[in-house]
Amino acid sequence: MNYSQRRHRLIPYAVIALLILVGVGITESLQKVVTDRTFQLQRTEAFGVISQLRAQLESEINSVLYLSSGLISYVTVQPRNDPEQWKALAAEIVRGTEHVRNIGLAPDNVISFVYPLHGNEAALGLDYRKNEKQWPAVKKAIDSGGMVLAGPLKLVQGGLGLIARTPIFTHPEGVEGSRYWGLSSVVLDADSLFRSSGIQNDVSGYVIAIKGRDGAGESGDMVFGSADIYDQAIAKMRISFPNGHWIIAAKPNATSGAFWMGQYVARIVGYSFLIVLTVLLIILVRLYHASEGEAMHDHLTGLPNRRLMIERINQLAGLHERTDISFALYFIDLNKFKEINDNLGHSAGDAVLIEVGRRLKNIVRSSDTVARTGGDEFMVLQPGVKSVTAAESVIGKIERALAEPFQYMFSPVEISAAIGVAIYPNDSDTVDKLIMIADDRMYDRKAEQKQKVGFVE
């Protein structure tokens, strides 16, 4: 296969490669559009999810604080120690919610009342001012004059807890303004609070994280979930409570099928289509080349046919104008081929044709072309031959090769041929006339052979 033919065969593959590049570009552009659109839809949906969670969590926290406000109000107007009444009010608060672990009162910052007492006896007598871990939060509540929510922190009883500390101020008669009485503390079960609010790792396909330990917001540590989830979140909102806030955040769950479809739907569809299209195009190109090869080759011997031979003769003739190359064209017609078909059958004739083609290919150069151009006719195109004398030596080689013994189904078959040759441009500088000359010389040779030995067609 020469350069021109190789280039001709490679052009369709180059076009397919170009189509693949264009397809990749279109797919990636579509994927960017889909990704941007998906992000906006997910962000809107994520805001809806955390907005609902925020409302539920704020409602749960505020309901607990509202219940505990009754005890604080009572102490405000009845500042004297009244453990029985405190116990009754605290019991009512605990019955009203599942989130309260215990309630404590600390007159003058010393805990003197805890409900329920069982399991919390060690807290009695604790002086906040002498406790380095808890005093900063207590001091913050006193200075702010309002409730401060601390935590989450690990509870001795297990689990995580939130502590709502509220300073209590009384208004004694005859005293202008208010006087600090002490502190109330409500310990909340954080796990129960989050669970009741619907906060879990995955909510409607979104992973949740909350930041702002001790009500510090963005500067605080994680309250729920991981810092990685928070940093990658596509939606964030404040959860507000007195003297502090948390920030709730959500990001799409990367393990969900919906997330991956949203992220890669265009690539999945686009590249699947591109692969199918590429395979189909390659199949079509190969089928075309195969059919083209069949159109240019003899189906029995696999040799080039007359059409391909003429094309190559024209190519060499065109090359002569640039390089002054000459070439020889041999016409070969088998002798007694009809007798072989009649006596041994057409399968024997086919075997002879295949064997002749094989022998011709074996004695010529790789740059030469051997073609079957008719029933029992062959042509050989040989570049670089400049004279009939040089061509005659090739004719001798062909005749000797064909004369070698051949058997078909144990029957000896004698093969010989009449061969004519014409040299380009010595005999003719036009292809059609060159073919006529080679053909005429082949028939002249056949006539000579008949006269000598009486060959019959």
FILO-530257 format. One record per residue: x negated, y negated, z negated of N, C-alpha, C in turn; residue in three letters. Coordinates in steps of 0.2 Angstrom, whole numbers, plus 2048, in hexadecimal, padded with zeros to 3 digits. Atoms other than C-alpha are relative to their C-alpha. Layout:
# residues N
XYZXYZXYZala/...
***
This chain:
# residues 457
7FC8068008008008007FC7FA800met/8048057FF7F87F08068037FA7FBasn/7FF8068057F87DF7FC8077FD802tyr/7FA8037FE8077D88068068057FEser/7FA7FB8028127E88028008007F8gln/7FF80180780D7E77F08037FA7FDarg/7FD8068028117D57EF808800801arg/7F97FF7FE8227D97F78048047FBhis/7FC7FC8058267E67EA8007FD7FAarg/8008038068217DC7DC8047FA7FFleu/7FC80680082B7CD7E08078017FCile/7FA7FF80483C7D47D97FE8017F9pro/8018008078337D87C97FE7FA7FDtyr/80280680282C7C77C88077FC7FEala/7F980480183E7C07CA8038037FAval/7FD7FD8068447CC7BC7FD7FD7FAile/8048038058367C67B18027F97FFala/7FD80780183C7B47B48078007FDleu/7F980080384E7B87B18008027F8leu/8017FE8088487C07A07FE7FA7FCile/80380680483F7B079B8067FB800leu/7FA80480084F7A67A08058027FBval/7FB7FD80485A7B27977FE7FF7F8gly/80280180784F7B17878017F97FEval/7FF80780284F79E7888087FE7FFgly/7F980180186279E78A8038037F9ile/7FE7FD8068647AA77C7FE7FD7FAthr/8038038068597A17708047F97FFglu/7FC8078018627907748078027FDser/7F97FE8038737997718008027F9leu/8017FE80786C7A07618007FA7FBgln/80180680486778F75B8077FD7FFlys/7F980380187978875E8048047FBval/7FC7FC8048817977567FD8007F9val/8038018078757967478027FA7FDthr/7FE8068028787847458087FF7FEasp/7F980080188B7867468018057FAarg/7FF7FC80688A79573A7FE7FD7FAthr/80280380688078B72E8057FB7FDphe/7FB80580288D77D72E8068047FDgln/7FA7FC80289B78A72C7FF8037F9leu/8027FD80689279371E7FF7FB7FAgln/80180580588E7837158067FD7FEarg/7F98028028A077D7158038067FCthr/7FD7FB8048A578E70F7FD8017F9glu/80380080689878E7028027FB7FBala/7FD80580589E77E6FB8068017FDphe/7F97FE8038AF7856FA7FF8057FBgly/8017FB8058A97946F07FD7FD7FAval/80380380689E78A6E48057FB7FDile/7FB8048038AC77D6E28058037FCser/7FB7FC8048B878A6DC7FD8037FAgln/8037FD8068AB7926D07FF7FA7FBleu/8018058058A77816C98067FE7FDarg/7FA8028038B977D6C68028057FBala/7FF7FA8058BB78E6BD7FC7FF7FAgln/8048008058AC78C6B38017FA7FBleu/7FF8068038AF77A6AE8078017FCglu/7FA7FF8048C177F6A97FF8057FAser/8017FB8068BB78E69E7FC7FC7FBglu/8048038058AE7836958047FB7FDile/7FC8058038BA7756928068037FCasn/7FA7FD8048C878068C7FD8037F9ser/8037FE8068BC78767F7FE7FA7FBval/8028068048B677667A8067FC7FDleu/7FA8038028C87706798038047FAtyr/7FE7FD8068CC77E66D7FC7FF7FAleu/8048028068BD77A6628017F97FEser/7FF8078028C27686628057FF7FAser/7FB8008068D076C6557FC8017FAgly/8048008068C37716487FC7FA7FFleu/8048068018B876264B8057FA7FEile/7FC8058028C775764A8028007F8ser/7FE7FF8078CC75F6397FB7FE7FCtyr/8068028048BB75C6327FF7F9800val/8018078008BB74B6388047FC7FBthr/7FB8048048CA74662E8008037F9val/8007FD8068C77536207F98027FFgln/8077FF8008B475261D7FE8057FApro/8027FC8068B475B60C800808802arg/8017F87FF8AF76E60C8078037FFasn/7F97FC8018BF77860F7FF807804asp/8027FA7FC8B8789615806804802pro/7FA7FC7FE8C97926158047FD806glu/7FD8037FB8D17856207FB800807gln/8058007FB8C178562B801807803trp/7FF7F97FE8C379862C806801804lys/7FA7FF7FC8D57976328007FD806ala/8018047FA8D178A63F7FB804805leu/8057FC7FC8C2794645803807803ala/7FD7FA7FE8CC7A46468047FF806ala/7FB8017FA8D979C6517FC7FE806glu/8048017FA8CB79665D7FE806803ile/8037FA7FE8C37A765E806804803val/7FB7FC7FD8D47AF6618027FD807arg/7FD8037FA8D87A266F7FB801806gly/8047FF7FA8C97A767A7FB8067FFthr/8047FA8008BE7B667E7F87FE800glu/8078037FF8AE7AB6807FD7FE7FAhis/8038028068AB7A666E7FD8057FCval/8037FB80489E7B06658017FE7F8arg/7FF80280789E7A66558007F8800asn/7FF8078018A279464E7FC7FF7F9ile/80380280689778B6418017F97FFgly/80080780289877B6377FA7FF7FBleu/8068018048887736308007F97FDala/80080780388C7646247F87FE7FEpro/80780380187C7596237FB805803asp/8057FC7FC8747656307FE8077FDasn/8027FA804874774624807805801val/7FB7FC7FF87F78362A8038037F9ile/7FD7FD80688C78761C806804802ser/7FA7FC7FE89A78F6267FF803807phe/8007FD7FA89A79C634806805800val/7FB7FB7FF8A87A663B800803807tyr/7FF7FB8068A97B463D7F98017FCpro/8067FF80489D7B762F7FC806801leu/8037F97FF8997C96327FB800806his/8058007FB8897CA63C7FC7FA800gly/8038068008857B86397FE7FD7F9asn/8018038068817B76277F97FD7FFglu/80680380086F7B362A8007F8802ala/8008077FE8747A26328027FB7FAala/7FE80480687B79C6217FA7FD7FDleu/80580380487078F6197FA7FD805gly/8058037FC86678B6298007F9801leu/8008088008607796297FD7FF807asp/8028027F985F77363B7F97FC800tyr/8068058008527666367F98047FFarg/8067FC8028467746317FF805806lys/8007FB7FB84977E6417FD7FD806asn/8038037FA83D77964F803802806glu/7FD7FE7FA84678365C8077FC801lys/7F98027FF85777C6598017F87FFgln/7FF80780285476B6528007FB806trp/7FF8057FA851762663807800803pro/7F98007FD86276766A8057FD7FBala/7FC80380586A7626597FF7F9800val/80280880086175165A8037FD806lys/7FD8037F986774F66C8077FF7FFlys/7F98018018797526678017FA7FBala/7FF8068058787466587FF7F9803ile/8018077FD8707386628057FF806asp/7FB8027FA87C73A6718077FF7FDser/7F980180388B73A665805805803gly/7FB7FB7FD89374866F7FE807801gly/8027F97FF89375A6737FA801805met/8067FE7FC88376267A800807801val/8007F87FE8837736837F9802801leu/8077FE80087377C680800808803ala/8017FA7FE86D78C688801801808gly/7FF7FA80387079968F7F98037FCpro/8057FD8048657A26828028077FEleu/7FF7F98028637B467C8038007F9lys/7FD7FF80786E7B866D7FE8067FCleu/8027FA8048697C365F805806801val/7FB7FB7FF8797CD661800803807gln/8017FD7F98747D06748047FB804gly/7FD8047FB8787C76847FE7F9800gly/8028078008777B56888057FB7FDleu/7FB80480387F7A767F7FF7F8801gly/8008077FF8837946818027FD7F9leu/7FF8038078837896718037F9802ile/7FD80780088F77A6718007FD7FAala/80180480788976E6638037F9801arg/7FD80680089476065F7FF7FC7F9thr/8008048068907526528067FE7FDpro/7F980280389E74E6467FE7FA7FCile/8008078038A073C6408077FF7FCphe/7FA8018048AC7386328017F87FFthr/7FE8078018B472762D8027FF7F9his/7FE8008078B472661A8037F97FFpro/7FC8068028C07196127FB7FB7FDglu/8048058038B770960E7F97FF803gly/8078007FD8A870C6198027FE808val/7FF8037F98A77026297FC805805glu/8037FC7FB8A470D6398008087FEgly/7FF7F98018A17206397F98027FDser/8067FD80489572B62F7FF807803arg/8027F97FD88C73B6368018057FAtyr/7FF7FA80589374A62C7FC806801trp/8037FA7FE88B758635801803807gly/8007FD7F988C764644804806800leu/7FC7F97FE89877164B7FC803806ser/8037FD7FB89177E656804806802ser/7FC7FB7FD89A78A6617FC804805val/8047FB7FC891799668804803805val/7FC7FD7FB89879E6797FC806803leu/8037FA7FC8957AF6827FF7FE807asp/8018037F988D7A9692802806805ala/7FE7FB7FB8907BA69B807801801asp/7F98008008A27BA6968037FA804ser/7FE8067FD8A47A869C7FF800807leu/8018007F889C7AB6AD804805803phe/7FC7FB7FD8A57BB6B08077FE800arg/7F98027FF8B67B36AC8017FA805ser/8008067FB8B17A46B77FF803807ser/8017FD7F98AE7B06C67F9800802gly/8078017FE89B7AD6C67FD8077FFile/8047FA8008917BC6CB7FB7FF806gln/8058007FB8837C06D78027FF807asn/7FE8017F988D7C16E78087FE7FFasp/7F980280089D7B76E98027FE807val/7FE8017F98A67B86FA7FA800805ser/8068007FB8957BC7037FB7FB7FEgly/80580580188B7AE6FA7FD8027F9tyr/8047FE80687E7B16EC8007F97FCval/7FF8068058807A56DD7FA7FF7FCile/80580280587479C6D28027FA7FDala/7FE80680487678F6C57F97FE7FCile/8068038038687836BF8027FB7FBlys/7FF8068058677776B08018027F9gly/7FF7FE8078647806A08007FA7FBarg/8008068058687756918037FA803asp/7FD8067FD87276A69C7FC7FB804gly/8068057FE8627636A4801800808ala/7FF8017F98697656B67FA803804gly/8057FE7FB85C7666C47F98017FDglu/80780080384D7646B88008067FBser/8007FA8058537736AD7FF807803gly/8017F97FE8507866AE806803803asp/7FB7FD7FD85B7926B68058027FBmet/7FA7FE80486C7966AE802807802val/7FD7F97FE8727A46B97FC801807phe/8037FF7FA86A7AC6C87F87FF800gly/8078017FF8587AA6CF7FE7F9803ser/8028077FE84E79A6D37FF801808ala/8008007F984B7A16E58077FF803asp/7F98017FE85E7A26E88017F9800ile/7FE8078008607906E27FC7FC805tyr/8048047FC85178A6EC803801808asp/7FD7FE7F98597926FC8077FE801gln/7F88017FF86B78C6F98017FB805ala/7FD8047FB8757847068057FB7FEile/7FB80480388177C6FA7FF8007F9ala/8018018078807746E98057FB7FDlys/7FB80580388C76C6DD7FE8007F8met/80180180788B7656CB8068037FCarg/7FB7FE80589476D6BD7FF7FC7FAile/80180680689775F6B08038027FAser/7FD80080689A76069E7FD7FA7FCphe/8038068048977536907F88017FFpro/80780180188574D68F7FC805804asn/8057FB7FC87E75969D804803806gly/7FC7FC7FB8827636AC7FB805803his/8037FB7FC87D7726B68017FF807trp/7FF8007F887B7746C9801807802ile/7FE7F97FD8837836D17FE800808ile/8028007F987C7886E2802807803ala/7FE7FA7FD8807956EF7FC801807ala/8037FF7F987779D6FE803807803lys/7FD7FA7FD87D7AA70A7FD8077FEpro/8037FA80287A7BC7057FD803806asn/8037FE7FA86D7C2711801807801ala/7FF7F97FF8727D470F806802803thr/7FA7FF7FD8837D2715800800808ser/7FF8007F98887D77278027FA803gly/7FE8067FE8917C77297FA7FB801ala/8068048008817BD7257FC801807phe/8047FF7FA8777C67328037FF807trp/7FC8027FA8847C573F8007F9802met/8008077FF8857B373D7F97FD802gly/8078027FF8727B173D7FE802807gln/8037FD7FA86F7BC74C805802806tyr/7FB7FE7FB87F7BE7567FE7FF807val/8028027F98797B57657FA804803ala/8067FB7FE8687BF765803807802arg/7FD7F97FF8727CF763803801807ile/7FC7FF7FA87E7CC7717FB7FE806val/8048037FB8717C277C7FB805802gly/8057FC7FF8637CE77B802807802tyr/7FD7F97FE86E7DE77D8027FF807ser/7FE8017F98757D678D7FA800804phe/8068007FC8647D27937FC806801leu/8037FA7FF85D7E3790804804805ile/7FC7FC7FB86C7EB7997FF7FD807val/8018037FA86A7DF7A77F9801803leu/8077FF7FE8577E17A8800808803thr/8007F97FE8597F47A9804801806val/7FC7FF7FA8677F37B67FC7FD806leu/8048037FA85C7E77C17FA804802leu/8067FC7FF84D7F27BF802807804ile/7FE7FA7FD8578017C48027FF808ile/7FE8027F985E7F87D37FA7FE805leu/8068017FC84D7F27D97FC807802val/8037F97FF8468047D7804804806arg/7FC7FD7FB85580A7E17FF7FD807leu/8018047FA8527FD7EE7F9802803tyr/8067FE7FE8408017EF800808803his/8007F97FE8448147F0804800807ala/7FC8007F98518117FE7FB7FD805ser/8058037FB8448068077FB804801glu/8057FB7FE837813805803806804gly/7FD7FB7FC84382080C8017FD807glu/7FF8037FA84781481A7F97FF804ala/8078017FC83481281E7FC807800met/8047F980082F82581B805805803his/7FD7FA7FD8338358238028057FAasp/7FE7FD80683E83F8167FD807800his/8037F980183685081B7F98007FEleu/80780080182484C81B7FD7FB7FBthr/80280580582483D8107FB7FB803gly/8048057FD81983481D8047FA802leu/7FC8057FE81D823823803802807pro/7FD7FE7F98298238327FE7FB805asn/8028057FA8298198428017F97FEarg/7FF80780183080983B7FA7FE7FCarg/80680380582280882D7FA800805leu/8068007FC81580D83A8007FA805met/8008067FC81A7FF8467FF7FA7FCile/80180680581A7F38377F97FF7FFglu/8078008028087F88337FC7FE806arg/8038017FA8037F78458007F8801ile/7FF8077FF80A7E58467FB7FC7FBasn/8048038058017E18367F8800802gln/8077FF7FD7F07E783D7FF7FB806leu/8018057FA7F37DD84D8007F97FEala/8018078037F67CD8437FA7FF7FCgly/8068008037E77D18397FA7FF805leu/8068017FB7DC7D28497FF7F9802his/8008077FE7E07C084C7FB7FC7FBglu/8048038057D77BB83C7F98037FFarg/8067FD8027CA7C883A7FC804806thr/8037FD7FA7C77CF84C8008087FFasp/8007F88027CB7E1845803803806ile/7FC7FC7FB7CF7EE8528028077FDser/7FD7FA8037D87FE84F802805806phe/7FE7FB7FB7DD80F8588078027FEala/7FA7FE8017EE81585A801807803leu/8007FA7FE7F082885C807803800tyr/7F97FC7FF8008318637FF807800phe/8017F980180184385E807804801ile/7FA7FC7FF80E84F8657FF807800asp/8017F980180F861860801804806leu/7FE7FB7FA80E86F86D8048067FDasn/7FC7FA80181A87E86D8047FF7FAlys/7FC80080782487785E807803801phe/7FA7FD7FF83487C866800807800lys/8017F880182E88E8678008027F9glu/8007FF80882B88D8548078007FDile/7F980180283C887851805806802asn/7FC7FB7FD84489485D7FE8077FDasp/8027F980283A8A38578008017F8asn/8017FF8078378A08448067FC7FCleu/7FA8048048468948407FE7F97FEgly/80280780184788283C7FC7FF7F9his/80480080684088582A7F9800802ser/8077FF7FE83088B8327FE7F9804ala/8028067FD83087B83D7FF7FA7FBgly/80180580583287082E7F98017FCasp/8067FF8048248798257FA7FE805ala/8058027FB8198768357FF7F97FFval/80080780081D8648357FD7FD7F9leu/8038028078198628227F8802800ile/8077FE80080886B8257FC7FC804glu/8048047FB8038618347FF7F97FCval/8018068048078518297FA8007FBgly/8057FF8057FC85881B7F9800803arg/8068007FD7EE85C8277FD7F9802arg/8028077FD7EE84B82F7FE7FC7FBleu/8018058057EE84281F7F98027FDlys/8067FD8037DF84D8197FA7FE804asn/8068027FB7D48488287FF7F9801ile/8018087FE7D78358297FE7FD7F9val/8028048067D182881D8067FD7FCarg/7FA8038047DC82080F8027FA803ser/7FD8067FD7DD810819804801807ser/7FC7FF7FA7E48198288078027FEasp/7F97FF8017F781C82A802806805thr/7FE7FA7FD7FE82D82F8087FF800val/7F880180081182C835803806804ala/7FC7FC7FC81E83883B8057FC804arg/7FB8057FC82782F849805803804thr/7FB7FC7FC83283C8518008077FEgly/7FF7F980283784E8517F98047FEgly/8077FD8018258558547FB7FB802asp/8058057FE81C8458577FD7FC7F9glu/80380380681083D84B7FB7FA803phe/8048067FE80682C84C7FA7FF7FBmet/8058018057F58288447FD7F9802val/8028077FF7F08168427F97FF7FCleu/8078008037DD81483E7FC7F9802gln/8048077FF7D580283B7F9801801pro/8088008007C37FF8407FE804806gly/8027FC7FA7C380A8507FF7FB806val/8018057FB7BC80085E800803807lys/8017FD7F97BA80C86D804807800ser/7FC7FA7FE7C381B8757FB8067FEval/8057FA8027B28258728008017F9thr/8007FF8077B382285F8078047FFala/7F97FD8017C6827860800807802ala/8007F97FD7C283786A7FD8057FAglu/8027FB8057B883E85B8058017FBser/7FA7FF8057C783B850805805803val/7FB7FB7FD7D284485C7FD807800ile/8037F98017C685385B8018027F9gly/7FF7FE8077C78538488078027FFlys/7F97FE8007DA85384A802807803ile/7FF7FA7FD7DA8618567FE8067FCglu/8037FA8037CF86C84C8048017F9arg/7FC8008067D986883C806804801ala/7FA7FD7FE7E986D8457FF808802leu/8017F97FD7E187D84C7FF8057FAala/8017FC8057DE88483B8068057FFglu/7FA7FB8017E88948378057FE7FBpro/7FB8018047F9892830805805800phe/7FB7FA80180689F82A8067FD7FDgln/7FA80280381889D8278048077FFtyr/7FC7F98028218AC81E7FC806803met/8047FB7FD8128B78237FF800807phe/8008007F98148B28357FB7FB802ser/8058057FE8058A983D8037FB805pro/7FD8057FC8098998457FA7FC803val/8058037FC7FE8918528027F8801glu/7FF8077FF7FD87E8517FB7FC804ile/8058047FC7F687285E8047FA802ser/7FC8067FE7FB8618657FC7FD806ala/8038047FB7F88558738007F97FDala/8028068047F084586D7FE7FA805ile/8028057FC7EF8348767FE7FA7FBgly/8038068047E682486F8007FA804val/8018067FD7E68128737FC7FB7FBala/8048048047DA80586C8027F8801ile/7FF8078007DF7F38677FA7FC7FEtyr/7FD8037FB7DB7E786E7FD802807pro/8037FE7FA7D17F087B805802806asn/7FB7FE7FC7DF7F98838067FB801asp/7FB8058007EC7EC87F8007FC7FAser/8008048067EE7DD8748087FE7FEasp/7F98018038017DF8728028077FEthr/7FE7FA8038097EC867804805804val/7FC7FC7FC8167F28727FD804806asp/8047FD7FA80A7F58817FB8057FDlys/8047FC8037FE7FD8758038077FFleu/7FC7FA80180B80A870801804806ile/7FE7FD7F981080D8827FA804803met/8067FD7FD7FE8118877FE8067FCile/8017FA8047FB81D878805805802ala/7FB7FB7FF80B82687C7FF803807asp/8017FD7F980782788F7FA805800asp/8067FC8007F582E88B8028077FCarg/7FE7F98037FD83B87F804804805met/7FC7FC7FB80984188D7FB802806tyr/8057FE7FB7FA8418997FC8067FEasp/8047FA8037F084C88D804806800arg/7FC7FB8007FF85788B801804807lys/7FF7FD7F980185989E7F9804802ala/8067FC7FF7EE85E89F8008067FCglu/8007F98047F086B891805805804gln/7FB7FC7FC7FF87289B7FD803806lys/8037FD7FA7F58748AA7FA8057FFgln/8057FC8027E787C8A18028077FDlys/7FE7FA8047F0889896807801801val/7F97FE7FF80288889B8047FF7FAgly/7FC80180680988188B8077FE802phe/7F980180081B8808898037FC7FBval/7FD8048058258738808048047FBglu/
***
